[in-house]
């Protein structure tokens, strides 16, 4: 599936719910399904700055493809990073860098997060794109 097809499926999934409490529960469920990150990556080097809660994001680069694993100490944040991984993991650096993450606004995520969580969301996206830039530069 393309990045946009995944974003559209996320938008469809969230549109099944009118109430944001139900959408938060969906985020929590997505976070529970996030594969466990190897404990050796839960270190300062992979901690995302700018998040209210702790978020660790580990990128691996193999065969021109970036894959991400992550974890958070907050259940909602864990769900948010799970969404980002669903959209951006297993992609080339170019795909990640050119991705327009329209699903964030389409599902109302940014508007329904506290300002600190919204900043954390932006920090997660920024870090994923920075990893993509670094791998892209290294690969050339």
N, C-alpha and C positions, 0 to 999 in steps of 0.2 A: 504494500500500500504506500501511496505517496504521503508526504507530510500533510498536504491539504485533505486527503481522504481520511487520514486519522483525525485531523482537527474536526472535520465534518461529523465523524462518528461520535466524537466526544460531545460536540454541540448537540447532536440528536439525543444522546444519552442524558445529558443534563436538562434538555427541554421536556423530558418526561415529568419533571417535577416543577411545580409552581412555587412552592415554599422553599426559602433558602435553608431552613433547618433540614429538609430532606436532601438538599444539595450538599450540605455539610456532611451529612451521613454518608452520602456517596463518596465524597472526598476521603472520609475516614476509612471506608471500605477499600478504596483504591490504595490507600497507604498501607493497609493490612496486607494487601496482595503484593506489595513491593518486595522483590527478593532481598534477602538479608545481605548487607554489605559485609565484606570480610573485615573483621575487627582491626586488622593491620592498617586499614584505610581510614579508621576513625581517629585521625590525628590532626594536629593543627594545620599541616600542609594542605589538607583537603577540606578544611572548615571554610565555609563561605562567610565572608565579612559582610555586614550589613543586615543580617537576619536577627530578629529578636530571639528566636530559638536557635539551637545548634543544628546546623545542616552540614553534612559531609557529602561531598560529591567527588567521585573518583572516575576519571576518564581512562579508557584504554584505547589504543590505536593499533589496529591490525588490518593489513590488507587495504589500506586507504579508508577504513571505516572506523568511526568513533562510537564506542559503546560506553554508556554511563551506568554506574551503580551509585546509590545514595542511601542516606538514612537521616532521620531527624529525631530529636527528643520530644517533639510535639506532634500529636496525631494529625492535626489539620495540615501542618506544614509538610508532614510526610506524604499526605495525599497530594498536595500541590506539586512536590518534586516528582511524585509518581506520574502525574499528568505530563510534566515536562519531559520526563524520560520516555514516556510512551510516544511522544511526538518526535523527539530529537535524537534518541538513541538509535544506533545501527544505521547511521547516516554518514555521508562524506562531509568533510569540513565545509565544502562549498554549499551543500544543501543546508547545513545548519546556519551558516552565515547569511544565506539569502532568504531564510525562512521568515515569513510574515506570520507571527503567532496571533492570528486574529481570533482564535478560539477563546483567548483570555477575556476579551471584551464581550464576545458573542454570548458566552455563558454567564456573564455578569460577575466574573471572579474578582476582578480588580475593585469594582464598586462595592462588593460585599465583604471585603477584607478590612481589617483595621489598618490604619496608616502604616503601622510598623510591619504588619504581615505583607502589605502591598509593596513596601520597600524591599522586604525579603524576597518576594516573588521577582521583582526587577533584578535583584542581586543574583538570584539563581540563573535567570535568563542570561544576564551579562557574563557570568562565570562560564556558562556552557559555550557561549559565543567566543569568549577569550580562549578557552581550550581549543575550539575549532580553529581560531586564527593561529594559535601556536603550532598545532599539528599541520596546518596548511603551509605555514612558512617553513617548517622543518622538512616537509615532504617535497619541497621544490628545489 
